[in-house]
Amino acid sequence: MAHQVQGSESILSMLGGEHEIQLVLVDREKDTELLRQECEKQNIPLEEGSTNDLWRMSATGHTDALALLGRQPHGTLEEVFERGGSVWLLDGVQYPTNLGFGIRTIEVSGADAVVLNISRTHQDRRTIRRSSMRADRFIPVVYSDTTSIINEAKKAGFRIVAAEDVGTAEPWDIDLTGNVLFVVGAEREGVSQEVLDACDEVVRLPMNGFVPSYNLQVAISVLAVESLRQRSN
């Protein structure tokens, strides 16, 4: 799971020994030259952000630098499954803003990657990035096709768990730890039959209102938070 380290002094201290720092984000308006030099020496990717950007990203408030610990921020389809952990498929999700919100929620929950099975225009990808608060800087977002995604997940020993109204268990009643491909379906159609046929588990969110479905963001949030709870125990 991904973790955050705050402040250039703390990051430099970690860089002096064994560490899992994968990326560093620095405030472009602050003096972080020593940190920049050390990242360059160790070939650690470094990105710049505004003071407000780092404030929004920081778990503790204002800081001059943040480090991503434990998660590789980029990768191919094969690589993200080879690494294991928690990977998410937003199956057929159409609206770029929904995709961006979903990616942000998934990143916040500490997951390892997001895979998408619908191609996007350059403008769509800009909208996705903006609505995700540019969370795609810190988590792999991989575009592929459904068959390839399922095949790679199965090859790497992932269980496939989808949220759909045909589910027979609630999310907290099944094991969401280990190598899991979580699936949430499109706004209208839901999870595709091809993916449902490949699932090891289909969960259903409890509902007790007149309107018989939650929106996409609720489904993502419930699964993401429950997965994080189980993986943190």
N, CA and C of each residue as an Amber inpcrd file, in Angstrom:
protein
   699
   0.8370000  -1.2030000   0.0000000   0.0000000   0.0000000   0.0000000
   0.8690000   1.2490000   0.0000000   0.3210000   2.3210000  -0.5240000
   1.0620000   3.5740000  -0.6240000   1.0470000   4.3210000   0.7040000
   2.1400000   5.0310000   0.9650000   2.2410000   5.8780000   2.1520000
   2.9000000   7.1850000   1.7540000   2.8040000   8.1710000   2.6420000
   3.3170000   9.4960000   2.3740000   4.3350000   9.8880000   3.4350000
   5.4180000  10.5190000   2.9910000   6.4120000  11.0920000   3.9010000
   6.3980000  12.5990000   3.6790000   6.3610000  13.3840000   4.7770000
   6.2440000  14.8320000   4.6730000   7.5470000  15.5170000   5.0630000
   7.9280000  16.5250000   4.2990000   9.0390000  17.3910000   4.6420000
  10.3620000  16.9430000   4.0650000  11.1300000  17.9170000   3.5320000
  12.3940000  17.5840000   2.8780000  13.3990000  16.9610000   3.8420000
  13.4240000  17.4020000   5.1050000  14.3800000  16.8270000   6.0600000
  14.0910000  15.3520000   6.2950000  12.8230000  15.0040000   6.4850000
  12.4630000  13.6020000   6.6990000  12.7700000  12.7630000   5.4640000
  12.4900000  13.3190000   4.2960000  12.7410000  12.5820000   3.0570000
  14.2340000  12.3730000   2.8520000  15.0350000  13.4180000   3.0840000
  16.4880000  13.2860000   2.9430000  17.0350000  12.2460000   3.8970000
  16.5100000  12.2070000   5.1120000  16.9500000  11.2140000   6.0820000
  16.6800000   9.8020000   5.5780000  15.5210000   9.5910000   4.9980000
  15.2030000   8.2720000   4.4600000  16.0820000   7.9310000   3.2610000
  16.3600000   8.9330000   2.4250000  17.1840000   8.6880000   1.2420000
  18.6150000   8.3070000   1.6050000  19.0060000   8.5910000   2.8300000
  20.3520000   8.2360000   3.2780000  20.5160000   6.7700000   3.6110000
  19.4320000   6.0040000   3.6380000  19.5100000   4.5710000   3.9420000
  18.6450000   3.7740000   2.9890000  18.2350000   2.5840000   3.4250000
  17.3280000   1.7770000   2.6070000  15.9390000   2.3960000   2.6590000
  15.2590000   2.4240000   1.5190000  13.9570000   3.0670000   1.4720000
  13.1550000   2.5430000   0.2940000  11.8640000   2.8850000   0.2980000
  10.9750000   2.5210000  -0.8080000  10.3850000   3.7680000  -1.4580000
  11.0930000   4.8770000  -1.3980000  10.5920000   6.1110000  -2.0100000
  10.5900000   5.9610000  -3.5270000   9.4340000   6.2050000  -4.1330000
   9.2700000   6.0170000  -5.5680000   9.1700000   7.3320000  -6.3360000
   8.7390000   8.4080000  -5.6550000   8.5440000   9.6860000  -6.3180000
   8.5470000  10.7820000  -5.2640000   9.0580000  11.9560000  -5.6260000
   9.0840000  13.0980000  -4.7090000   8.3950000  14.2810000  -5.3800000
   7.5460000  14.9540000  -4.6290000   6.8450000  16.1540000  -5.0780000
   7.3350000  17.3260000  -4.2370000   7.8740000  18.3560000  -4.8820000
   8.4220000  19.4990000  -4.1500000   7.6550000  20.7700000  -4.4880000
   7.6540000  21.6960000  -3.5450000   7.0650000  23.0180000  -3.7460000
   8.0250000  23.8320000  -4.6060000   7.5700000  24.2410000  -5.7800000
   8.4480000  24.9630000  -6.6990000   8.8540000  26.3340000  -6.1600000
   8.1610000  26.8020000  -5.1410000   8.4640000  28.1210000  -4.5950000
   9.3740000  28.0620000  -3.3700000   9.7620000  26.8620000  -2.9520000
  10.6170000  26.6950000  -1.7750000  12.0100000  26.2230000  -2.1910000
  12.9740000  26.4450000  -1.3050000  14.3490000  26.0050000  -1.5520000
  14.4780000  24.5300000  -1.1680000  14.4870000  23.6710000  -2.1690000
  14.6250000  22.2270000  -1.9390000  15.7960000  21.6660000  -2.7380000
  16.8350000  22.4800000  -2.9170000  17.9330000  22.1010000  -3.7890000
  18.6300000  20.8290000  -3.3280000  18.8830000  20.6730000  -2.0390000
  19.5490000  19.4610000  -1.5450000  18.7290000  18.2200000  -1.8680000
  17.4300000  18.3170000  -1.6880000  16.5570000  17.1890000  -1.9880000
  16.5490000  16.8950000  -3.4830000  16.5150000  17.9280000  -4.2850000
  16.5460000  17.7410000  -5.7380000  17.8340000  17.0280000  -6.1630000
  18.9500000  17.4450000  -5.5910000  20.2290000  16.8300000  -5.9530000
  20.2640000  15.3560000  -5.5690000  19.7450000  15.0350000  -4.3890000
  19.7690000  13.6400000  -3.9430000  18.8370000  12.7700000  -4.7820000
  17.6910000  13.3070000  -5.1610000  16.7800000  12.5540000  -6.0350000
  17.4250000  12.2950000  -7.3920000  18.1050000  13.3040000  -7.9220000
  18.7940000  13.1270000  -9.1990000  19.8840000  12.0670000  -9.0760000
  20.6160000  12.0860000  -7.9780000  21.6930000  11.1160000  -7.7590000
  21.1560000   9.6910000  -7.7010000  19.9740000   9.5220000  -7.0910000
  19.3980000   8.1880000  -6.9230000  18.3670000   7.8280000  -8.0030000
  18.2530000   8.7020000  -9.0200000  17.3160000   8.4620000 -10.1250000
  15.8760000   8.2880000  -9.6440000  15.4990000   9.0930000  -8.6780000
  14.1280000   9.0860000  -8.1720000  13.3470000  10.1820000  -8.8870000
  12.2390000   9.8580000  -9.5340000  11.4570000  10.8840000 -10.2310000
  11.0350000  12.0040000  -9.2810000  11.1270000  13.2290000  -9.7690000
  10.7650000  14.3970000  -8.9630000   9.8280000  15.2820000  -9.7620000
   8.7450000  15.7060000  -9.1170000   7.7930000  16.6060000  -9.7460000
   7.6500000  17.8620000  -8.9100000   7.2880000  18.9540000  -9.5750000
   7.0580000  20.2110000  -8.8810000   5.5640000  20.4830000  -8.7730000
   5.1910000  21.1570000  -7.6880000   3.8180000  21.5800000  -7.5130000
   3.7880000  22.9290000  -6.8280000   2.6270000  23.5370000  -6.8090000
   2.4820000  24.8180000  -6.1180000   2.3620000  24.5970000  -4.6150000
   2.4770000  25.6800000  -3.8590000   2.2880000  25.5960000  -2.4070000
   0.9080000  25.0440000  -2.0880000  -0.0960000  25.4880000  -2.8310000
  -1.4560000  25.0100000  -2.6020000  -1.5940000  23.5390000  -2.9590000
  -0.9190000  23.1130000  -4.0120000  -0.9450000  21.7180000  -4.4320000
  -0.4200000  20.8220000  -3.3130000   0.7370000  21.1850000  -2.7490000
   1.3000000  20.3630000  -1.6760000   0.4370000  20.4110000  -0.4240000
  -0.1590000  21.5700000  -0.1410000  -1.0330000  21.6730000   1.0250000
  -2.2290000  20.7260000   0.8800000  -2.8010000  20.6570000  -0.3220000
  -3.9460000  19.7690000  -0.5430000  -3.5430000  18.3060000  -0.4480000
  -2.3190000  18.0010000  -0.8870000  -1.8590000  16.6210000  -0.9000000
  -1.3760000  16.1330000   0.4590000  -0.9070000  17.0450000   1.3000000
  -0.2730000  16.6600000   2.5540000  -1.2820000  16.1800000   3.5790000
  -0.9120000  15.1340000   4.3010000  -1.7670000  14.6280000   5.3660000
  -1.7010000  15.4940000   6.6130000  -0.7000000  16.3670000   6.6940000
  -0.4930000  17.1310000   7.9260000  -0.5250000  18.6410000   7.7340000
  -0.7020000  19.1260000   6.5210000  -0.7480000  20.5720000   6.3060000
   0.4040000  21.0530000   5.4510000   0.8150000  22.2950000   5.6470000
   1.8460000  22.9090000   4.8050000   3.1890000  22.2020000   4.9510000
   3.8590000  21.9830000   3.8320000   5.1680000  21.3380000   3.8170000
   5.8720000  21.7090000   2.5230000   7.1920000  21.5310000   2.4800000
   7.9410000  21.8890000   1.2690000   8.1360000  20.7180000   0.3230000
   7.8560000  19.4980000   0.8060000   8.0690000  18.3250000  -0.0420000
   7.2700000  17.1430000   0.4840000   6.8820000  16.2720000  -0.4360000
   6.1830000  15.0320000  -0.1090000   6.8220000  13.8920000  -0.8860000
   6.8710000  12.7180000  -0.2840000   7.4200000  11.5490000  -0.9650000
   6.3830000  10.4370000  -0.9880000   6.2990000   9.7470000  -2.1090000
   5.4410000   8.5810000  -2.2630000   6.2520000   7.3450000  -1.8930000
   5.7420000   6.6010000  -0.9280000   6.4660000   5.4520000  -0.3960000
   5.6870000   4.1760000  -0.6980000   6.3430000   3.2150000  -1.3430000
   5.7760000   1.8850000  -1.4480000   5.0530000   1.5410000  -2.7280000
   4.5260000   2.5190000  -3.4430000   3.7910000   2.2300000  -4.6770000
   4.5510000   2.7600000  -5.8860000   4.7140000   1.9050000  -6.9070000
   5.2640000   2.3630000  -8.1690000   4.2110000   3.2230000  -8.8660000
   4.5210000   4.4620000  -9.2540000   3.4940000   5.3350000  -9.8220000
   3.1980000   5.0940000 -11.2990000   3.9760000   4.2470000 -11.9510000
   3.7740000   3.9790000 -13.3770000   3.9340000   2.4840000 -13.6420000
   3.4760000   2.0330000 -14.7980000   3.6680000   0.6340000 -15.1490000
   2.7690000   0.2150000 -16.2870000   3.1520000  -0.8680000 -16.9530000
   2.3330000  -1.4620000 -18.0000000   1.2740000  -2.3590000 -17.3580000
   0.3580000  -2.8600000 -18.1790000  -0.6580000  -3.7800000 -17.6730000
  -0.0130000  -4.9980000 -17.0210000   0.9810000  -5.5730000 -17.6840000
   1.6490000  -6.7520000 -17.1430000   2.3470000  -6.4100000 -15.8300000
   2.9940000  -5.2680000 -15.7660000   3.7490000  -4.8970000 -14.5630000
   2.8490000  -4.6810000 -13.3570000   1.7050000  -4.0240000 -13.5480000
   0.8730000  -3.7420000 -12.3800000   0.3170000  -5.0280000 -11.7790000
   0.0380000  -6.0160000 -12.6170000  -0.4430000  -7.2820000 -12.0640000
   0.6990000  -8.1150000 -11.4870000   1.8610000  -8.0460000 -12.0930000
   3.0200000  -8.7670000 -11.5450000   3.3820000  -8.2720000 -10.1510000
   3.1780000  -6.9800000  -9.8800000   3.5080000  -6.4150000  -8.5710000
   2.5480000  -6.8730000  -7.4760000   1.3390000  -7.2600000  -7.8630000
   0.3590000  -7.7140000  -6.8850000  -0.3130000  -6.5620000  -6.1630000
  -1.2020000  -6.9170000  -5.2350000  -1.8770000  -5.9240000  -4.4150000
  -3.3140000  -5.6950000  -4.8330000  -3.7270000  -4.4290000  -4.7810000
  -5.1020000  -4.0250000  -5.0480000  -5.1570000  -3.2400000  -6.3570000
  -5.7990000  -3.8100000  -7.3690000  -5.9320000  -3.1670000  -8.6860000
  -7.4260000  -2.9930000  -8.9700000  -7.7680000  -1.8820000  -9.6090000
  -9.1710000  -1.5630000  -9.8770000  -9.4400000  -1.4610000 -11.3690000
 -10.5410000  -2.0820000 -11.8010000 -11.0560000  -1.9340000 -13.1590000
 -12.3510000  -1.1350000 -13.1020000 -12.3600000   0.0230000 -13.7490000
 -13.5890000   0.7980000 -13.9060000 -14.1800000   0.3930000 -15.2490000
 -15.0280000  -0.6030000 -15.2230000 -15.4650000  -1.3540000 -16.4010000
 -16.4710000  -0.5660000 -17.2320000 -16.0160000  -0.0270000 -18.3620000
 -16.9030000   0.6590000 -19.2830000 -17.3940000   2.0150000 -18.8140000
 -16.7860000   2.5520000 -17.7760000 -17.2260000   3.8470000 -17.2480000
 -16.9920000   4.9230000 -18.3090000 -18.0180000   5.6990000 -18.5960000
 -17.9950000   6.6000000 -19.7390000 -17.5600000   8.0240000 -19.4220000
 -18.0290000   8.5780000 -18.3240000 -17.8780000  10.0160000 -18.1040000
 -16.5100000  10.3430000 -17.5110000 -15.7400000  11.2080000 -18.1670000
 -14.3990000  11.5300000 -17.6840000 -14.3680000  12.0460000 -16.2390000
 -15.3630000  12.8530000 -15.8720000 -15.3790000  13.3690000 -14.5040000
 -15.5640000  12.2390000 -13.4970000 -16.4430000  11.2970000 -13.7950000
 -16.6090000  10.1350000 -12.9210000 -15.3190000   9.3380000 -12.8090000
 -14.6240000   9.1770000 -13.9290000 -13.3540000   8.4610000 -13.8980000
 -12.3380000   9.1850000 -13.0130000 -12.2770000  10.5010000 -13.1460000
 -11.3430000  11.2590000 -12.3230000 -11.6520000  11.1460000 -10.8500000
 -12.9170000  11.3090000 -10.4780000 -13.2970000  11.1670000  -9.0770000
 -12.9790000   9.7670000  -8.5660000 -13.2390000   8.7610000  -9.4230000
 -12.9590000   7.3840000  -9.0260000 -11.4820000   7.1330000  -8.7960000
 -10.6460000   7.6270000  -9.7070000  -9.1920000   7.4480000  -9.5670000
  -8.6990000   8.1030000  -8.2820000  -9.2050000   9.2880000  -7.9840000
  -8.7990000   9.9600000  -6.7380000  -9.1660000   9.1150000  -5.5240000
 -10.3950000   8.5970000  -5.4690000 -10.8230000   7.7820000  -4.3290000
  -9.9740000   6.5260000  -4.2070000  -9.6990000   5.8880000  -5.3260000
  -8.9020000   4.6630000  -5.3220000  -7.4850000   4.9490000  -4.8420000
  -6.8950000   6.0500000  -5.3070000  -5.5470000   6.4090000  -4.8610000
  -5.5270000   6.6830000  -3.3680000  -6.5150000   7.4170000  -2.8600000
  -6.5750000   7.7490000  -1.4390000  -6.6440000   6.4860000  -0.5880000
  -7.2910000   5.4460000  -1.0940000  -7.4390000   4.2120000  -0.3170000
  -6.1730000   3.3710000  -0.2950000  -5.1200000   3.8140000  -0.9890000
  -3.8490000   3.0980000  -0.9550000  -3.7020000   1.9940000  -1.9740000
  -4.6280000   1.9140000  -2.9300000  -4.5690000   0.8550000  -3.9370000
  -3.3220000   0.9960000  -4.8150000  -3.0870000  -0.0190000  -5.6440000
  -1.8320000  -0.0870000  -6.3850000  -1.9310000   0.3270000  -7.8470000
  -3.1140000   0.2670000  -8.4550000  -3.2400000   0.6420000  -9.8710000
  -4.7040000   0.7200000 -10.2550000  -4.9580000   1.4220000 -11.3590000
  -6.2790000   1.5030000 -11.9790000  -6.1350000   1.0870000 -13.4320000
  -7.0560000   0.2460000 -13.9190000  -7.0590000  -0.1170000 -15.3250000
  -8.4040000   0.2730000 -15.9330000  -8.3650000   0.7780000 -17.1490000
  -9.5570000   1.2510000 -17.8510000  -9.6600000   0.5180000 -19.1770000
 -10.8830000   0.1270000 -19.5590000 -11.0520000  -0.6630000 -20.7770000
 -11.7760000   0.0950000 -21.8830000 -11.7850000   1.4260000 -21.8100000
 -12.3060000   2.2580000 -22.8930000 -11.2650000   3.3190000 -23.2210000
 -10.9230000   3.4530000 -24.5020000  -9.9210000   4.4500000 -24.8850000
 -10.4860000   5.8510000 -24.6920000  -9.5880000   6.8280000 -24.4970000
 -10.0020000   8.1970000 -24.2240000  -9.2600000   9.1680000 -25.1330000
  -9.9350000  10.2470000 -25.5100000  -9.2840000  11.2970000 -26.2770000
  -8.3450000  12.0770000 -25.3710000  -7.4990000  12.8720000 -25.9860000
  -6.5830000  13.7200000 -25.2140000  -7.3580000  14.6590000 -24.2990000
  -8.4550000  15.2190000 -24.8000000  -9.2660000  16.1260000 -23.9850000
  -9.9010000  15.3870000 -22.8160000 -10.3930000  14.1760000 -23.0590000
 -10.9570000  13.3610000 -21.9810000  -9.9160000  13.1170000 -20.8890000
  -8.6960000  12.7990000 -21.3010000  -7.6510000  12.4840000 -20.3210000
  -7.2940000  13.7140000 -19.4990000  -7.3560000  14.8850000 -20.1130000
  -7.1210000  16.1250000 -19.3590000  -8.2130000  16.3210000 -18.3130000
  -9.4650000  16.0440000 -18.6920000 -10.5690000  16.1740000 -17.7530000
 -10.4390000  15.1680000 -16.6160000 -10.0720000  13.9410000 -16.9550000
  -9.8660000  12.9080000 -15.9380000  -8.7890000  13.3400000 -14.9530000
  -7.6940000  13.8430000 -15.4930000  -6.5820000  14.2490000 -14.6330000
  -6.9960000  15.3920000 -13.7180000  -7.6850000  16.3760000 -14.2650000
  -8.0830000  17.5360000 -13.4720000  -9.0540000  17.1420000 -12.3510000
 -10.0560000  16.3290000 -12.6810000 -11.0530000  15.9570000 -11.6760000
 -10.5080000  14.9770000 -10.6500000  -9.3840000  14.3340000 -10.9500000
  -8.7490000  13.4390000  -9.9760000  -7.7730000  14.1730000  -9.0620000
  -7.6900000  15.5130000  -9.1830000  -6.6750000  16.2950000  -8.4810000
  -5.2790000  15.8370000  -8.8880000  -5.1560000  15.3990000 -10.1410000
  -3.8930000  14.9080000 -10.7100000  -3.3300000  13.7310000  -9.9260000
  -4.2460000  12.9230000  -9.3940000  -3.8240000  11.7360000  -8.6410000
  -3.1050000  10.7320000  -9.5190000  -3.2630000  10.8530000 -10.8690000
  -2.5710000   9.9250000 -11.7590000  -1.0630000  10.1230000 -11.7470000
  -0.5670000  11.1540000 -11.0470000   0.8780000  11.2850000 -10.8410000
   1.4000000  10.2220000  -9.8820000   0.5030000   9.6900000  -9.0590000
   0.9250000   8.8600000  -7.9420000   0.4250000   7.4250000  -8.0040000
  -0.3360000   7.0850000  -9.0290000  -0.8450000   5.7180000  -9.1780000
  -0.8900000   5.3850000 -10.6680000  -0.5060000   4.1610000 -11.0630000
  -0.5900000   3.8130000 -12.4830000  -2.0360000   3.8060000 -12.9720000
  -2.2820000   4.4380000 -14.1030000  -3.5830000   4.3890000 -14.7740000
  -3.3180000   3.8200000 -16.1630000  -3.7730000   2.5930000 -16.3990000
  -3.4040000   1.8380000 -17.5980000  -4.6420000   1.6040000 -18.4630000
  -4.5220000   1.8810000 -19.7520000  -5.6040000   1.6460000 -20.7030000
  -5.3450000   0.3350000 -21.4390000  -6.3740000  -0.5190000 -21.4990000
  -6.2330000  -1.7930000 -22.2010000  -7.6280000  -2.2540000 -22.6360000
  -7.7710000  -3.5320000 -22.9500000  -9.0740000  -4.0910000 -23.3080000
  -9.4720000  -5.1320000 -22.2700000 -10.7620000  -5.4390000 -22.2290000
 -11.3000000  -6.2930000 -21.1720000 -10.6420000  -7.6610000 -21.1380000
 -10.5200000  -8.2900000 -22.2920000  -9.9440000  -9.6400000 -22.3270000
  -8.5170000  -9.6540000 -21.8100000  -7.7060000  -8.6930000 -22.2230000
  -6.3150000  -8.6320000 -21.7580000  -6.2480000  -8.4070000 -20.2560000
  -7.1110000  -7.5450000 -19.7470000  -7.1150000  -7.2620000 -18.3060000
  -7.4540000  -8.5220000 -17.5190000  -8.4990000  -9.2240000 -17.9150000
  -8.8860000 -10.4460000 -17.2110000  -7.7890000 -11.4940000 -17.3100000
  -7.2130000 -11.6590000 -18.4980000  -6.1660000 -12.6660000 -18.6770000
  -4.9550000 -12.3720000 -17.7990000  -4.5270000 -11.1130000 -17.7400000
  -3.3730000 -10.7630000 -16.9110000  -3.6800000 -10.9430000 -15.4320000
  -4.8990000 -10.5950000 -15.0340000  -5.2820000 -10.7820000 -13.6300000
  -5.2560000 -12.2570000 -13.2490000  -5.8270000 -13.0980000 -14.0900000
  -5.8520000 -14.5370000 -13.8110000  -4.4500000 -15.1240000 -13.8110000
  -3.6410000 -14.7080000 -14.7730000  -2.2660000 -15.2160000 -14.8670000
  -1.4680000 -14.8880000 -13.6150000  -1.7210000 -13.7110000 -13.0340000
  -0.9850000 -13.2840000 -11.8470000  -1.6160000 -13.7810000 -10.5520000
  -2.6740000 -14.5720000 -10.6510000  -3.2790000 -15.1510000  -9.4590000
  -4.1950000 -14.2080000  -8.6900000  -4.7230000 -13.2090000  -9.3600000
  -5.6530000 -12.2850000  -8.7160000  -7.0450000 -12.9060000  -8.6120000
  -7.7170000 -12.6460000  -7.4980000  -9.1540000 -12.8860000  -7.4270000
  -9.8610000 -11.6700000  -8.0170000 -10.9840000 -11.8710000  -8.6640000
 -11.7470000 -10.7800000  -9.2580000 -13.0400000 -10.6020000  -8.4670000
 -13.2210000  -9.4030000  -7.9250000 -14.3770000  -9.1030000  -7.0810000
 -15.0960000  -7.8930000  -7.6650000 -16.3570000  -8.0720000  -8.0270000
 -17.1410000  -6.9840000  -8.6110000 -18.2700000  -6.5820000  -7.6770000
 -18.6810000  -5.3260000  -7.7920000 -19.8640000  -4.8380000  -7.0890000
 -20.9930000  -4.7070000  -8.1010000 -22.0770000  -5.4620000  -7.8710000
 -23.2050000  -5.4390000  -8.8090000 -24.4500000  -5.9040000  -8.0610000
 -25.6320000  -5.5350000  -8.5800000 -26.8590000  -5.8500000  -7.8430000
 -27.2410000  -7.3230000  -7.8940000 -26.4990000  -8.1420000  -8.6450000
 -26.7320000  -9.5850000  -8.6300000 -25.8610000 -10.2740000  -7.5800000
 -25.1220000  -9.5030000  -6.8070000 -24.2430000 -10.0730000  -5.7950000
 -25.0060000 -10.7930000  -4.7100000 -24.3130000 -11.7310000  -4.0680000
 -24.9470000 -12.5500000  -3.0330000 -24.3450000 -12.3270000  -1.6570000
 -23.3130000 -11.4850000  -1.5510000 -22.6740000 -11.2030000  -0.2580000
 -22.4340000  -9.7070000  -0.1500000 -22.2630000  -9.2360000   1.0770000
 -21.9090000  -7.8430000   1.2910000 -20.3880000  -7.7230000   1.3840000
 -19.8200000  -6.5580000   1.0440000 -18.3550000  -6.4450000   0.9590000
 -17.6250000  -6.8590000   2.2340000 -18.1790000  -6.5650000   3.4060000
 -17.5040000  -6.8600000   4.6760000 -17.6110000  -8.3230000   5.0680000
 -18.3400000  -9.1000000   4.2660000 -18.4730000 -10.5220000   4.5740000
 -17.5200000 -11.3950000   3.7690000 -16.6930000 -10.7970000   2.9140000
 -15.7160000 -11.5780000   2.1550000 -14.3160000 -10.9890000   2.3520000
 -13.3220000 -11.7820000   2.0320000 -11.9310000 -11.3730000   2.1810000
 -11.5230000 -10.4880000   1.0060000 -11.1680000  -9.2370000   1.3110000
 -10.7410000  -8.3000000   0.2730000  -9.2410000  -8.0230000   0.3310000
  -8.4970000  -8.8670000   1.0440000  -7.0530000  -8.6780000   1.1350000
  -6.3500000  -9.5200000   0.0750000  -5.0300000  -9.3460000  -0.0250000
  -4.2540000 -10.0910000  -1.0060000  -4.3510000  -9.4660000  -2.3800000
  -4.1450000 -10.2860000  -3.3940000  -4.1740000  -9.8060000  -4.7760000
  -5.6070000  -9.8400000  -5.2930000  -6.1950000  -8.6540000  -5.4350000
  -7.6030000  -8.5580000  -5.8260000  -7.7570000  -7.5270000  -6.9390000
  -8.5120000  -7.8980000  -7.9880000  -8.9650000  -6.9480000  -9.0010000
 -10.3940000  -6.5680000  -8.6380000 -10.5730000  -5.3250000  -8.1950000
 -11.8970000  -4.8170000  -7.8640000 -12.5350000  -4.2380000  -9.1220000
 -13.8270000  -4.4990000  -9.3110000 -14.5120000  -4.0410000 -10.5160000
 -15.7810000  -3.2870000 -10.1330000 -15.9050000  -2.0890000 -10.6890000
 -17.1480000  -1.3210000 -10.6080000 -17.5450000  -0.9900000 -12.0370000
 -18.8450000  -1.1180000 -12.3440000 -19.2910000  -1.0180000 -13.7270000
 -19.7470000   0.3530000 -14.1550000 -20.1410000   0.4350000 -15.4050000
 -20.5230000   1.6900000 -16.0500000 -21.7820000   2.2810000 -15.4330000
 -21.9710000   3.5700000 -15.7060000 -23.0460000   4.3230000 -15.0810000
 -24.4250000   3.7350000 -15.3640000 -24.6660000   3.2860000 -16.5780000
 -25.9720000   2.7220000 -16.9350000 -25.9610000   1.2000000 -16.9810000
 -24.9700000   0.6390000 -17.6510000 -24.9800000  -0.8020000 -17.9260000
 -24.4820000  -1.6530000 -16.7650000 -23.7200000  -1.0640000 -15.8420000
 -23.1340000  -1.8640000 -14.7690000 -21.9530000  -2.6790000 -15.2520000
 -21.6100000  -3.7000000 -14.5160000 -20.4790000  -4.5690000 -14.8680000
 -20.8660000  -5.4360000 -16.0610000 -19.9770000  -5.5130000 -17.0430000
 -20.2630000  -6.2810000 -18.2550000 -20.3520000  -7.7740000 -17.9630000
 -21.0800000  -8.4850000 -18.8140000 -21.2330000  -9.9280000 -18.6130000
 -19.8930000 -10.6460000 -18.7240000 -19.0330000 -10.1780000 -19.6150000
 -17.7060000 -10.8070000 -19.7570000 -16.9440000 -10.7760000 -18.4410000
 -17.0180000  -9.6470000 -17.7350000 -16.3190000  -9.5400000 -16.4530000
 -17.0430000 -10.3380000 -15.3750000 -18.3790000 -10.2790000 -15.3390000
 -19.1300000 -11.0550000 -14.3440000 -18.8210000 -12.5480000 -14.4670000
 -18.7040000 -13.0230000 -15.6900000 -18.4120000 -14.4480000 -15.8930000
 -17.0310000 -14.8300000 -15.3620000 -16.1300000 -13.8620000 -15.2880000
 -14.7630000 -14.1390000 -14.8270000 -14.6060000 -13.9370000 -13.3220000
 -15.6410000 -13.4200000 -12.6600000 -15.5070000 -13.0510000 -11.2450000
 -15.4230000 -14.2630000 -10.3280000 -14.6700000 -14.0930000  -9.2640000
 -14.6450000 -15.0720000  -8.1790000 -15.7010000 -14.7460000  -7.1290000
 -16.0000000 -13.4520000  -6.9700000 -17.0250000 -12.9990000  -6.0320000
 -17.7590000 -11.8090000  -6.6450000 -19.0570000 -11.7470000  -6.4270000
 -19.8420000 -10.5570000  -6.7740000 -20.5390000 -10.0940000  -5.5000000
 -20.2420000  -8.8650000  -5.0990000 -20.8230000  -8.3420000  -3.8660000
 -21.9350000  -7.3570000  -4.2020000 -22.8520000  -7.2130000  -3.2690000
 -23.9710000  -6.2860000  -3.4290000 -23.9770000  -5.3400000  -2.2390000
 -24.0460000  -4.0470000  -2.5190000 -24.1250000  -3.0740000  -1.4390000
 -25.5340000  -3.0950000  -0.8600000 -25.6780000  -3.1100000   0.4620000
 -27.0200000  -3.1190000   1.0450000 -27.7640000  -1.8340000   0.7090000
 -29.0520000  -1.9650000   0.3720000 -29.8930000  -0.8220000   0.0160000
 -31.2560000  -1.0030000   0.6610000 -31.8560000   0.1060000   1.0680000
 -33.1570000  -0.0020000   1.7150000 -34.0600000   1.1800000   1.3680000
 -33.7800000   1.8140000   0.2280000 -34.5950000   2.9460000  -0.1800000
 -35.4750000   2.5970000  -1.3690000 -36.2260000   3.5770000  -1.8340000
 -37.1120000   3.3670000  -2.9830000 -36.3140000   3.2860000  -4.2770000
 -35.3220000   4.1720000  -4.4440000 -34.4650000   4.1540000  -5.6400000
 -33.4910000   2.9800000  -5.4960000 -33.4540000   2.0560000  -6.4550000
 -32.7750000   0.7700000  -6.2280000 -31.2910000   0.7270000  -6.5680000
 -30.6010000   1.8630000  -6.5790000 -29.1640000   1.7940000  -6.8570000
 -28.4520000   3.0390000  -6.3420000 -27.1970000   2.8470000  -5.9240000
 -26.3320000   3.9610000  -5.5770000 -25.6620000   4.4800000  -6.8460000
 -25.0620000   5.6780000  -6.7580000 -24.2930000   6.1280000  -7.9110000
 -22.9080000   5.4950000  -7.8960000 -22.2050000   5.6910000  -8.9790000
 -20.9020000   5.0500000  -9.1780000 -19.9260000   5.3610000  -8.0560000
 -19.8870000   6.6230000  -7.6260000 -18.9040000   7.0170000  -6.6230000
 -19.1370000   6.3280000  -5.2850000 -20.3900000   6.0680000  -4.9430000
 -20.6800000   5.3650000  -3.6970000 -20.1370000   3.9420000  -3.7540000
 -20.3670000   3.2660000  -4.8740000 -19.8800000   1.8870000  -5.0050000
 -18.3650000   1.8270000  -4.8780000 -17.6720000   2.7480000  -5.5540000
 -16.2130000   2.7870000  -5.4440000 -15.8010000   3.0540000  -4.0080000
 -16.4210000   4.0250000  -3.3710000 -16.0240000   4.4340000  -2.0250000
 -16.2300000   3.3170000  -1.0160000 -17.3760000   2.6450000  -1.0800000
 -17.6490000   1.5760000  -0.1200000 -16.6180000   0.4650000  -0.2460000
 -16.3620000   0.0150000  -1.4680000 -15.3750000  -1.0510000  -1.6690000
 -13.9770000  -0.6010000  -1.2730000 -13.6130000   0.6380000  -1.6340000
 -12.2630000   1.1390000  -1.3490000 -12.0260000   1.2420000   0.1490000
 -12.9750000   1.7720000   0.8790000 -12.7940000   1.9450000   2.3230000
 -12.7910000   0.5860000   3.0270000 -13.6620000  -0.3230000   2.5990000
 -13.6800000  -1.6570000   3.2250000 -12.3860000  -2.4090000   2.9330000
 -11.8700000  -2.2930000   1.7070000 -10.5900000  -2.9130000   1.3880000
  -9.4720000  -2.3360000   2.2490000  -9.4540000  -1.0170000   2.3770000
  -8.4340000  -0.3750000   3.2160000  -8.5540000  -0.8260000   4.6550000
  -9.7680000  -0.9180000   5.1800000  -9.9630000  -1.3680000   6.5670000
  -9.4030000  -2.7690000   6.7670000  -9.7280000  -3.6690000   5.8470000
  -9.2490000  -5.0450000   5.9970000  -7.7390000  -5.1370000   5.8570000
  -7.1700000  -4.3940000   4.9200000  -5.7260000  -4.4730000   4.6810000
  -4.9250000  -3.7820000   5.7870000  -5.5670000  -2.9250000   6.5590000
  -4.8700000  -2.2170000   7.6390000  -4.8940000  -3.0150000   8.9520000
  -5.7070000  -4.0630000   9.0240000  -5.8070000  -4.8400000  10.2590000
  -4.6250000  -5.7950000  10.4210000
